[in-house]
Amino acid sequence: MRALLVERPGEARVVDLPVTEPGAGEVLVRVGAAGICGSDVELLEGTRAPAYVRYPVVPGHEWAGTVASVGPAVERIRPGDLVVAEGFRSCGACARCREGQTNLCAAEYAETGFTHPGGFAEFVLVPARLVHVLPPGTDLAAAAVLEPAACVANGLLAAQLRPGLEIAVVGAGTLGLLAVALAALASPARLALVGTRADRLALGRRLGASETVDASDASELGGVFDLVFEAASRADGARVAAGLARRGGTVILEGLSGDTAPNLSGEEIVLRHLTVQGIFGASGAAWQRVVGLFAAGLLDTRALVTHTFSLVEHAAAFDTLRDRDAGALKVELVP
């Protein structure tokens, strides 16, 4: 099979690799589409934390495809099924896994696309226990966006999302727009999207935002929101999000800016009685939630896929994602 192999930071090339047949409890999937995430850019550039990557590696943790074959003892999945799969290869036995927080597994970190070969290849091999079957006829390009959607859902589940809340989303990238789409399903009393690009704010309106505000004017919204979801990936994102929350409100932090300087005041958190929740990846419960919504036709991710490239065009694909003038949201490779 053809695959994009990152041998070391800065060195990526398409190579021919053997296709590994599935063993007991495994599923081999022909990849239909695989999205490029900011963490894939970090992997390629060598800026991802060393504990969260193993070189050489085939990246790709956001993908969807068609089951090619299954190993022994796999019963509920059949060749021809359209599927996605959870990325974290959790142990299932530690205290966090038993609590259902599979994204916080205490065993050694293992994730498809970072420590195990991922979806930037014609085939990917995954444990059957992590696979979610999709309805026949599913748009695989849209389904490949379910991984970031699950990460967003993990944050909203932690916040105990319910009807009638006043919600603000900071950041109008892929995660922020998915947060709008998912929050809108909970019938909020108010749903504001804060961002910097007019076209993305307009898309946020179509996905369910009741109002949109340029980030430069965010302070005018005041500190009135019950729940603020931050996905800006900017150094000031957490500070802006905290400023929008009411006293006793909840702030969900999901964006990673790469800036290690403190951007939240402990004094502010205490005096304003804020609940601040960081989110790392997606649990099995979050995956189940978004797959169910997607399968029911309640979560439509197609508008987020803006660019598609072949494997051999990987350099152009990564450049497009980096280019702020390219208008890219979700850039996908189609092996």
N, C-alpha and C positions, 0 to 999 in steps of 0.2 A: 504494500500500500504506500501511497504518497503521504508524507507527513511533514509538518513544519517543526524542525528540531532547533531549539535554542541550546547550543552546546555550552555557551558561557555568555555572560553579559556582552551585548553588542554583536554577537555572532549567531545569526539565524539563517537557515537554508532549508529548502525543500529536499528531502531525502527519501529513498526507498527503504522501508522497514518491513520486517516480516509481520504478517497478521497472526496474532496469538489466538488460538482456538479457546473457547470458554471452558473452564474447568467446572468443578462442582459448585453450584450456587452462583455462577457468573453468566453474564449476557454480553454478546458481541453485537454492537450497534453500528450500522452504516450511517455516518454523520450526514445530516441534510443541511444544517446551517450551524455556525458557531460564532457567537458574538465576541468582540474584543472589548475588554474592560480596562479601566485605568490600571488595575493591578497587573494586567498582562503587559502594559507598557513599562511598568516598574520592573517586571521580570526580565523583559528584554533589555532594559537599560541598566539593570543591576542595582536598582535602588530599593527593591523590595527587601524587607528585613530578612536576614539570612535564615532565621528559624522557620520561615514560611516558604521556602523554595529549595528544590534539590536539582542542581544541574548535573548532566544535561537533561532536558525535559521537553516533551511536546506539550505546549500550553493548551488552554481552552477549557474553561470550566462552565461556560454558558453555551449549551448546545442542545440540539434536538435531532432525532434521527429515527431510522427504521431498524427494528431488530433483524439481524442477519441469521443468528443462531443462538441457541441456549445450551448451557452445560447440564450435566446430570443434576437431578434434584430441584430443577426449576420447573414449577408447575403452573403458575398463574400468568406467565409471559410466553408468547408464542412468536415464532418468526413471522415477520410482516407487521407486527404491532408498531405503532408510532409511539415514541417514548421520550421522556426526559429523565434525568437522574440527579439525585442529590450529590453534591460535590464532596462534602465531608465524609471520610471513611471512618466513622466513629466506631468505637470498640463495642458499644452496646452493654458493657458490664460495669463501667465506673459509676460513681455517684451522680455525676452530671448527666450521663446518658440515661440512667434509671429515672432521673427527674424529668426526662424529656428534652433536656437541653443538649441535644446531640452536637450542636455547633460548638459547645464548650467542652467536648470530650477531653478527659484528663490524660488519655494515652498520648503517645507521641503523635504530633501533628501529621495528618495524612489527608491530602485533598487532590482529587482529580484535576489535572492541569497544572499542579504545582509540585507535588511529590510523586505523582503517578501520571502516565501518559494521558493527555486530554483530547479535546475535540478538534484541534487543528490538524486533523488527519482524516483519511477516508473511513477509518474504523476506530472505535474506542471500546475498550473492555471494562465493564463495571460490575460490581456486586449486584445481584438481582434484588437484594433487599432494599436497595436505594432507588430502584427504578419505579417510575410512575407512568402508567399506560394512558395515552391520550385517545380521544375519539377518532374513528376513521375519518379521513379527509382533512385532518388538522393541517393548517399552514405551519410548516416546520420553521420557517423564518420567524414567525410570530412566537412560536413555542419556545424558541431559543432565548427569548427575553424573560422566561419564567424564572430563571435563576436570580437576576437582580430583583424581580418582583417578590420572590420569596424572602430576600433579605429585607426588603421594605416591610413585608407582612410581619416579619419577626419583630420589628420595632413597634408596629401598630398593635400586635398581640400583647406585647409587654406593656403598652399603654392602656390596655383594656378599652379599646375603641368602642364607643356606643353612640346611639343617636343623640342629636341635640347639642353636641359639643361645638364650640367655636375653635376652629383649627387653622393654623398657619403652616405653610410649607416654605422653607427657605432653601432656594436652589431649584433651578428649572432645567436641570440636566435629566438624564435617564431616571435616576433614583427619585428625584423630586417630582417628576411628571407621573411616575408610577405611584408615588405616595398620594398625589392628587386623585388619580383614578381609583385607588383602593379606598381612600378616605371618603370619597364621594358616595361609595356604596353604603356607607353607614348613616346616611341622611344627616350630615352635620347642619347646625344652624347657620354656620358661616364657614367658608373655606377659601382662604386667601393664599395666593401663590406669589412669592417674592423672588425676583430674578433680575437678570441684566440684559436679556435679549428679547426684543419685541416678538420675534417669530415663535419663540418657545413659550412666552407668556400667552400668546394667542392659542397655541396648542393646549396649554393648560386650561384655558376656558372651555375648549371643546371636550376635554377629558373630565370636566366637572367643577373646576374652580368657579366660585361665585364672584371673585374679584381678583385682579392681578395688580401688582405694585412693583415699580422699579426699585432695585435694591438701594439706590441712593435716597429713596424716600421712605424706606422701611420704618424709620423712627416715627413717622407720622401715624402709623397704625396704632401706636401706643401699646402698653403692656396689658392686654386684655384677653389674650387667648388661653383657653383651657389646656390646649395641646399644641405644641410647636414641634414640627418634624424638620430636622436640619440635614440637608444633603448637598450643601453648597461646595464642599471640598475646598473651601477658602480659609485662610488663616483667621478671618474675623467671623466665620460662619457661626460658631458656637456662641460668641458674644451677641451677635445680632439675634439669634434664636432666643437666647435667655431674656433679652430685652423685650421681646414680643409677648412673653408669657405673663399671665396675671400672677398675683401672689397666690401661692399654693398650686400653681400650674405645673404641668409636666413638659419636659424638654427631652426629645429623643435625638441623640447625636449619631448620625450614620456616615457623615462625610469625613474623609481623610485628606487633610491638606498637605501633609508632610512637614508642617511647621511644628517644631517641638516647644516653641515658646508658649507659656501659659496664656490662654485667651478667655478664661472664665474666672471670676472672682469667687473664692470661697465665702467671703463676707456677703456677697450678693445672694448666693445660693441659700445661705442660712437666714439672712434677714427677710428674704422674700419667700422663704419656705418652699423652695422649688424642688421638685423631683427631677433629677437628671439621670437619664438612662442611656448608656452606650450600647451599641449593637454590633456584634461581630458575626457576620454571615447569617445563615438561615438554619433553623431547626427543622426536624422532620415535620412537626406540626405546621410550621409556616409553609413548607412545600405543599403539604396536603391542602391547605387553605387556598393557595393560589391556583393549584392544578384544578381543584374543584370549581373555582370561579371561572377559570379559563374554559374548562370543558362545558360549563353551563352557558357560555356565551356572555357572561357578565363582565369579563375582563378582556378588553381588546387591545393588544399590544402592537398591532400592525403599523400604526402611525409613527412608532418610535424607531423603526428600522429605516434608516435613510440611505445607507450605502452598502453595496455588496461587491465582494471581490473574490477571485479564485485564489487558491493557495499560492500560486506562483506570483501573484500580485500582492503578496503580504506586505512588502515594504510600502507600497502605495496606500494600502489599507491603514497601516499604522500612522503614516504621515497625515492621512485624511483625518484621523481621530485627533491628532495633535493640533491640527490647523484650525484655529478659532474662526477663520473666515470661510471654512468649507461647509458650515451649516450641518455638521454631523451630530447625530444623537447616537444611535446604535449602529456601529459598523460591523458587518458580518463577513466571515469567510465561508465560502461554499466549496467544501472539498470535492 
